[in-house]
């Protein structure tokens, strides 16, 4: 029995040491997502894209979608984190992403979209988190293009 108690005490100690790292990473992800929503809601496509790795597959398509979406529309967005896995260098997120898109045209249409999004976020140079992959990219297409 002492071996089990010792093992349990050691595991508890290691978990206690690691808990602040997970809590900090979780808060960093919440802050990162808040920056994404703020950029879209402010109509600042470039600020959104600044949080995306330009080497990401489909970056060009995402860039076109985001810039057209924010240029032609007023966008309100919210993100709920459904799942978070990873460490202090790489995070895999499953997000419930809601977009409300209103055309800038006088009495233009209103479109609502809600979709589960899978996102891989990596810590890069200067300790900045960047989106390394995001699916589906089509969620961010301007109305009429999807």
MARBA-3410 file (N, C-alpha, C, O; in Angstrom, 1 decimal):
146
0.8,-1.2,0.0,0.0,0.0,0.0,0.8,1.3,0.0,0.4,2.2,-0.6 ~ 2.0,1.3,0.7,2.7,2.6,0.7,3.2,3.0,-0.7,3.3,4.2,-1.0 ~ 3.4,2.0,-1.6,3.8,2.4,-2.9,2.7,3.1,-3.7,2.9,4.1,-4.4 ~ 1.5,2.6,-3.5,0.3,3.3,-4.1,0.1,4.7,-3.6,-0.1,5.6,-4.3 ~ 0.2,4.8,-2.3,0.1,6.1,-1.6,1.2,7.1,-2.1,0.9,8.3,-2.4
2.4,6.6,-2.2,3.5,7.4,-2.7,3.2,7.8,-4.1,3.4,9.0,-4.5 ~ 2.8,6.9,-5.0,2.5,7.2,-6.4,1.4,8.2,-6.5,1.5,9.1,-7.3 ~ 0.4,8.0,-5.7,-0.7,9.0,-5.7,-0.3,10.4,-5.3,-0.7,11.4,-5.9 ~ 0.5,10.4,-4.3,1.1,11.7,-3.8,1.9,12.4,-4.9,1.8,13.6,-5.1 ~ 2.7,11.6,-5.5,3.6,12.1,-6.6,2.7,12.6,-7.8,3.0,13.7,-8.3
1.7,11.9,-8.2,0.8,12.4,-9.3,0.1,13.6,-8.9,0.0,14.6,-9.7 ~ -0.4,13.7,-7.7,-1.1,14.9,-7.2,-0.2,16.1,-7.2,-0.6,17.2,-7.6 ~ 1.1,15.9,-6.8,2.1,17.0,-6.8,2.3,17.4,-8.2,2.4,18.6,-8.5 ~ 2.5,16.5,-9.2,2.8,16.9,-10.6,1.6,17.6,-11.2,1.7,18.6,-11.9 ~ 0.4,17.1,-10.9,-0.8,17.8,-11.4,-0.9,19.2,-10.8,-1.3,20.1,-11.5
-0.6,19.3,-9.5,-0.7,20.7,-8.9,0.3,21.6,-9.6,0.1,22.8,-9.7 ~ 1.5,21.1,-9.9,2.5,21.9,-10.6,2.1,22.3,-12.0,2.3,23.4,-12.5 ~ 1.4,21.4,-12.7,1.0,21.6,-14.1,-0.3,22.5,-14.2,-0.5,23.1,-15.2 ~ -1.1,22.5,-13.2,-2.4,23.2,-13.2,-2.3,24.6,-13.6,-3.1,25.1,-14.5 ~ -1.4,25.4,-13.1,-1.3,26.8,-13.5,-0.9,26.9,-15.0,-1.4,27.9,-15.7
-0.1,26.0,-15.5,0.2,26.1,-17.0,-1.0,25.9,-17.8,-1.2,26.6,-18.8 ~ -1.9,24.9,-17.5,-3.1,24.7,-18.2,-4.0,25.9,-18.1,-4.7,26.3,-19.0 ~ -4.1,26.4,-16.9,-5.0,27.5,-16.6,-4.6,28.7,-17.4,-5.4,29.5,-18.0 ~ -3.2,29.0,-17.5,-2.7,30.1,-18.2,-3.0,29.9,-19.7,-3.3,30.9,-20.4 ~ -2.7,28.7,-20.2,-3.0,28.4,-21.6,-4.4,28.6,-22.0,-4.8,29.1,-23.0
-5.3,28.1,-21.1,-6.7,28.3,-21.3,-7.1,29.8,-21.4,-7.9,30.2,-22.3 ~ -6.6,30.6,-20.5,-6.9,32.0,-20.5,-6.3,32.7,-21.8,-6.9,33.5,-22.4 ~ -5.1,32.2,-22.2,-4.5,32.7,-23.4,-5.4,32.4,-24.6,-5.5,33.3,-25.5 ~ -6.0,31.2,-24.6,-6.8,30.9,-25.8,-8.1,31.7,-25.7,-8.6,32.2,-26.8 ~ -8.7,32.0,-24.5,-9.8,32.8,-24.4,-9.5,34.2,-24.9,-10.3,34.9,-25.6
-8.4,34.8,-24.6,-7.9,36.1,-25.0,-7.7,36.1,-26.5,-8.0,37.1,-27.2 ~ -7.1,35.0,-27.0,-6.8,34.9,-28.5,-8.1,35.0,-29.2,-8.3,35.7,-30.2 ~ -9.1,34.2,-28.8,-10.4,34.1,-29.4,-11.1,35.5,-29.3,-11.8,35.9,-30.3 ~ -11.0,36.1,-28.2,-11.6,37.5,-28.0,-11.0,38.4,-29.0,-11.7,39.3,-29.6 ~ -9.7,38.3,-29.3,-9.1,39.2,-30.3,-9.6,38.9,-31.7,-9.8,39.8,-32.5
-9.9,37.6,-32.0,-10.5,37.3,-33.3,-11.9,37.9,-33.5,-12.2,38.5,-34.5 ~ -12.7,37.7,-32.5,-14.1,38.3,-32.5,-14.1,39.8,-32.6,-14.9,40.4,-33.3 ~ -13.2,40.4,-31.9,-13.1,41.9,-31.9,-12.7,42.4,-33.3,-13.3,43.3,-33.8 ~ -11.7,41.7,-33.9,-11.3,42.1,-35.2,-12.4,42.0,-36.2,-12.6,42.9,-37.0 ~ -13.2,40.9,-36.2,-14.3,40.8,-37.2,-15.4,41.8,-36.9,-15.9,42.4,-37.8
-15.7,42.0,-35.6,-16.8,42.9,-35.2,-16.4,44.3,-35.5,-17.3,45.1,-35.8 ~ -15.1,44.6,-35.5,-14.7,46.0,-35.9,-14.5,46.2,-37.4,-14.2,47.3,-37.8 ~ -14.7,45.1,-38.1,-14.5,45.2,-39.6,-13.1,45.2,-40.0,-12.8,45.8,-41.1 ~ -12.2,44.7,-39.1,-10.8,44.8,-39.4,-10.2,43.4,-39.8,-9.7,42.7,-39.0 ~ -10.4,43.1,-41.1,-9.9,41.9,-41.6,-8.5,41.6,-41.4,-8.0,40.5,-41.2
-7.7,42.7,-41.6,-6.2,42.6,-41.4,-5.8,42.2,-40.0,-4.9,41.4,-39.8 ~ -6.5,42.7,-39.0,-6.2,42.3,-37.6,-6.5,40.9,-37.4,-5.8,40.2,-36.7 ~ -7.6,40.4,-38.0,-8.0,39.0,-37.9,-6.8,38.1,-38.6,-6.4,37.2,-38.0 ~ -6.4,38.5,-39.8,-5.4,37.8,-40.5,-4.1,37.8,-39.9,-3.2,36.9,-40.1 ~ -3.8,38.8,-39.1,-2.6,38.9,-38.3,-2.4,37.8,-37.3,-1.3,37.5,-36.9
-3.5,37.2,-37.0,-3.5,36.1,-36.0,-3.5,34.7,-36.7,-3.7,33.7,-36.1 ~ -3.3,34.7,-38.0,-3.3,33.5,-38.8,-1.9,33.3,-39.4,-1.3,34.3,-39.9 ~ -1.3,32.1,-39.4,-0.1,31.8,-40.0,-0.2,31.8,-41.5,-1.1,31.1,-42.1 ~ 0.6,32.7,-42.1,0.5,32.8,-43.6,0.9,31.5,-44.4,0.6,31.4,-45.5 ~ 1.6,30.6,-43.7,1.9,29.4,-44.3,0.8,28.3,-44.2,1.0,27.2,-44.7
-0.3,28.7,-43.6,-1.4,27.8,-43.4,-2.0,27.3,-44.8,-2.1,28.2,-45.7 ~ -2.3,26.1,-44.9,-3.0,25.6,-46.1,-4.3,26.4,-46.2,-5.0,26.6,-45.2 ~ -4.6,26.8,-47.4,-5.9,27.6,-47.7,-5.8,29.0,-47.1,-6.8,29.6,-47.0 ~ -4.6,29.5,-46.8,-4.5,30.9,-46.3,-5.0,31.9,-47.3,-5.8,32.8,-46.9 ~ -4.7,31.7,-48.5,-5.1,32.6,-49.6,-6.6,32.7,-49.7,-7.2,33.8,-49.8
-7.3,31.5,-49.6,-8.7,31.5,-49.7,-9.3,32.2,-48.4,-10.3,32.9,-48.5 ~ -8.8,31.9,-47.2,-9.2,32.5,-46.0,-9.0,34.0,-46.1,-9.9,34.8,-45.7 ~ -7.9,34.5,-46.6,-7.6,35.9,-46.7,-8.7,36.6,-47.6,-9.2,37.6,-47.3 ~ -8.9,36.0,-48.8,-9.9,36.5,-49.7,-11.3,36.6,-49.0,-12.0,37.6,-49.1 ~ -11.7,35.6,-48.3,-13.0,35.5,-47.7,-13.1,36.6,-46.6,-14.1,37.3,-46.5
-12.1,36.6,-45.7,-12.1,37.6,-44.6,-12.1,39.0,-45.1,-12.9,39.8,-44.6 ~ -11.3,39.4,-46.0,-11.2,40.7,-46.5,-12.5,41.1,-47.2,-13.0,42.3,-47.0 ~ -13.1,40.3,-48.0,-14.4,40.6,-48.7,-15.5,40.6,-47.7,-16.3,41.5,-47.7 ~ -15.5,39.7,-46.7,-16.6,39.7,-45.7,-16.6,41.0,-44.9,-17.6,41.6,-44.7 ~ -15.4,41.4,-44.4,-15.3,42.6,-43.6,-15.5,43.9,-44.4,-15.9,45.0,-43.9
-15.1,43.9,-45.7,-15.2,45.1,-46.5,-16.7,45.4,-46.9,-17.1,46.5,-47.0 ~ -17.4,44.3,-47.2,-18.8,44.4,-47.7,-19.9,44.4,-46.7,-21.0,44.7,-47.0 ~ -19.5,44.0,-45.4,-20.6,43.7,-44.4,-20.2,44.1,-43.1,-19.0,44.4,-42.7 ~ -21.2,44.3,-42.2,-21.0,44.5,-40.8,-21.1,43.1,-40.2,-22.1,42.4,-40.5 ~ -20.2,42.7,-39.4,-20.1,41.4,-38.9,-20.2,41.4,-37.3,-19.4,42.1,-36.7
-21.1,40.7,-36.8,-21.1,40.4,-35.3,-20.7,38.9,-35.2,-21.2,38.1,-35.9 ~ -19.9,38.6,-34.2,-19.5,37.2,-34.0,-19.4,36.9,-32.5,-19.1,37.7,-31.7 ~ -19.6,35.6,-32.3,-19.3,35.1,-30.9,-18.7,33.7,-31.1,-19.1,33.0,-32.1 ~ -17.9,33.3,-30.2,-17.3,32.0,-30.2,-17.4,31.3,-28.8,-17.1,32.0,-27.8 ~ -17.9,30.1,-28.8,-17.9,29.3,-27.6,-16.9,28.2,-27.8,-16.9,27.5,-28.8
-16.0,28.0,-26.8,-15.0,26.9,-26.9,-15.7,25.6,-26.4,-16.1,25.5,-25.2 ~ -15.8,24.6,-27.3,-16.4,23.4,-26.9,-15.4,22.4,-26.4,-15.7,21.6,-25.5 ~ -14.2,22.5,-26.9,-13.1,21.5,-26.5,-11.8,22.2,-26.7,-11.6,22.9,-27.7 ~ -10.9,21.9,-25.8,-9.5,22.4,-25.9,-8.5,21.3,-25.4,-8.7,20.7,-24.4 ~ -7.6,21.0,-26.3,-6.5,20.0,-26.0,-5.2,20.6,-26.4,-5.1,21.4,-27.3
-4.2,20.2,-25.7,-2.8,20.6,-26.1,-1.9,21.0,-25.0,-2.2,20.7,-23.8 ~ -0.9,21.7,-25.3,0.1,22.1,-24.3,0.4,23.6,-24.5,-0.4,24.3,-25.2 ~ 1.5,24.1,-24.0,1.8,25.5,-24.1,2.4,25.9,-25.4,2.8,27.1,-25.6 ~ 2.5,25.0,-26.4,3.0,25.3,-27.7,2.0,25.1,-28.8,1.9,25.8,-29.8 ~ 1.1,24.1,-28.7,0.1,23.7,-29.7,-1.2,23.5,-29.0,-1.3,22.7,-28.0
-2.3,24.1,-29.5,-3.6,23.9,-29.0,-4.5,23.4,-30.1,-4.5,24.0,-31.2 ~ -5.4,22.4,-29.8,-6.4,22.0,-30.8,-7.7,22.4,-30.2,-8.1,22.0,-29.0 ~ -8.5,23.2,-30.9,-9.8,23.7,-30.4,-10.9,23.3,-31.2,-10.8,23.2,-32.5 ~ -12.0,23.0,-30.6,-13.3,22.8,-31.3,-14.2,24.0,-30.8,-14.4,24.1,-29.6 ~ -14.7,24.8,-31.8,-15.4,26.0,-31.4,-16.8,26.0,-32.0,-17.0,25.4,-33.1
-17.7,26.6,-31.3,-19.0,26.8,-31.8,-19.0,28.3,-32.2,-19.0,29.2,-31.4 ~ -18.9,28.6,-33.5,-18.7,29.9,-34.1,-20.0,30.4,-34.7,-20.6,29.8,-35.5 ~ -20.4,31.6,-34.2,-21.7,32.2,-34.7,-21.3,33.5,-35.4,-20.6,34.3,-34.8 ~ -21.8,33.7,-36.6,-21.6,35.0,-37.3,-23.0,35.5,-37.7,-23.9,34.8,-38.1 ~ -23.1,36.8,-37.5,-24.3,37.6,-38.0,-23.7,38.6,-39.0,-22.9,39.5,-38.6
-24.2,38.5,-40.2,-23.6,39.3,-41.3,-24.7,40.2,-41.9,-25.7,39.7,-42.3 ~ -24.5,41.4,-41.8,-25.4,42.4,-42.4,-24.7,43.2,-43.5,-23.7,43.8,-43.3 ~ -25.4,43.2,-44.6,-24.8,43.9,-45.8,-24.7,45.4,-45.4,-25.6,46.0,-44.8 ~ -23.7,46.1,-45.9,-23.5,47.5,-45.7,-24.4,48.3,-46.6,-24.6,49.5,-46.5 ~ -25.1,47.6,-47.6,-26.0,48.3,-48.5,-27.3,48.7,-47.7,-27.6,48.1,-46.8
-27.9,49.8,-48.2,-29.1,50.2,-47.6,-30.1,49.1,-47.6,-30.4,48.5,-48.7 ~ -30.7,48.8,-46.5,-31.7,47.7,-46.3,-31.2,46.4,-46.9,-32.0,45.6,-47.5 ~ -29.9,46.1,-46.8,-29.3,44.9,-47.3,-29.7,43.7,-46.4,-30.2,43.9,-45.3 ~ -29.5,42.5,-46.9,-29.9,41.3,-46.2,-29.1,41.0,-44.9,-28.0,41.5,-44.8 ~ -29.7,40.3,-44.0,-29.0,39.8,-42.8,-28.9,38.3,-42.9,-29.9,37.6,-43.2
-27.7,37.8,-42.7,-27.5,36.3,-42.7,-26.9,35.9,-41.4,-25.9,36.5,-40.9 ~ -27.4,34.8,-40.9,-26.8,34.2,-39.6,-26.2,32.9,-40.0,-26.8,32.1,-40.7 ~ -25.0,32.6,-39.4,-24.3,31.3,-39.6,-23.8,30.8,-38.3,-23.4,31.6,-37.4 ~ -24.0,29.6,-38.1,-23.4,28.9,-36.9,-22.9,27.6,-37.3,-23.5,26.8,-37.9 ~ -21.6,27.4,-36.9,-21.0,26.1,-37.3,-19.9,25.7,-36.3,-19.3,26.6,-35.7
-19.7,24.4,-36.2,-18.6,23.9,-35.4,-17.3,24.1,-36.3,-17.3,23.7,-37.4 ~ -16.3,24.7,-35.6,-15.0,25.0,-36.3,-13.9,24.2,-35.6,-13.8,24.3,-34.4 ~ -13.0,23.6,-36.4,-11.9,22.9,-35.8,-10.7,23.8,-36.1,-10.5,24.3,-37.2 ~ -9.9,24.1,-35.1,-8.8,25.1,-35.2,-7.6,24.5,-34.5,-7.7,24.0,-33.4 ~ -6.5,24.7,-35.1,-5.2,24.3,-34.5,-4.4,25.7,-34.4,-4.2,26.4,-35.3
-4.0,25.9,-33.2,-3.3,27.2,-32.9,-1.9,26.9,-32.3,-1.8,26.0,-31.5 ~ -0.9,27.5,-32.8,0.5,27.3,-32.4,1.1,28.5,-31.9,0.9,29.6,-32.5 ~ 2.0,28.4,-30.9,2.8,29.5,-30.4,4.0,29.7,-31.3,4.7,28.7,-31.6 ~ 4.1,30.9,-31.9,5.2,31.1,-32.8,6.2,32.2,-32.2,6.3,32.4,-31.0 ~ 6.9,32.8,-33.1,7.9,33.8,-32.7,7.3,34.8,-31.8,6.1,35.2,-31.9
8.1,35.3,-30.9,7.7,36.4,-30.0,6.6,36.0,-29.1,5.8,36.8,-28.6 ~ 6.4,34.6,-29.0,5.4,34.1,-28.0,4.0,34.4,-28.5,3.1,34.4,-27.6 ~ 3.8,34.6,-29.8,2.4,34.9,-30.3,1.7,33.7,-30.8,2.3,32.8,-31.4 ~ 0.5,33.5,-30.4,-0.3,32.4,-30.9,-0.8,32.8,-32.3,-1.2,33.9,-32.6 ~ -0.8,31.8,-33.2,-1.3,32.0,-34.6,-2.1,30.7,-35.0,-1.8,29.6,-34.6
-3.2,31.0,-35.8,-3.9,29.9,-36.3,-3.1,29.1,-37.4,-2.6,29.8,-38.3 ~ -2.9,27.8,-37.2,-2.1,27.0,-38.1,-3.0,26.3,-39.1,-2.7,26.0,-40.2 ~ -4.3,26.1,-38.6,-5.3,25.5,-39.5,-6.7,25.8,-38.9,-6.8,25.9,-37.7 ~ -7.6,26.0,-39.8,-9.0,26.3,-39.4,-9.9,25.7,-40.5,-9.7,25.9,-41.7 ~ -10.9,24.9,-40.0,-11.9,24.3,-40.9,-13.3,24.5,-40.4,-13.5,24.3,-39.2
-14.2,24.8,-41.2,-14.2,25.1,-42.6,-13.9,26.6,-42.9,-14.4,27.4,-42.2 ~ -13.1,26.8,-43.8,-12.7,28.2,-44.3,-13.9,28.8,-44.9,-14.1,30.1,-44.8 ~ -14.8,28.1,-45.4,-16.0,28.6,-46.1,-17.0,29.3,-45.2,-17.8,30.1,-45.6 ~ -16.9,29.1,-43.9,-17.7,29.8,-42.9,-17.5,31.3,-43.1,-18.5,32.1,-42.8 ~ -16.3,31.8,-43.5,-16.0,33.2,-43.5,-16.2,33.8,-44.9,-15.8,34.9,-45.2
-16.8,33.0,-45.8,-17.0,33.5,-47.2,-18.1,34.6,-47.1,-19.1,34.5,-46.3 ~ -18.0,35.6,-47.9,-19.0,36.6,-48.0,-20.3,36.0,-48.5,-20.3,35.0,-49.2 ~ -21.5,36.6,-48.1,-22.8,36.0,-48.6,-22.8,35.9,-50.1,-22.3,36.8,-50.8 ~ -23.4,34.8,-50.5,-23.5,34.6,-52.0,-22.3,33.8,-52.6,-22.4,33.4,-53.7 ~ -21.2,33.6,-51.8,-20.0,32.9,-52.3,-19.9,31.5,-51.8,-19.3,30.7,-52.5
-20.5,31.2,-50.7,-20.4,29.9,-50.1,-20.9,28.8,-51.0,-20.9,27.6,-50.7
END
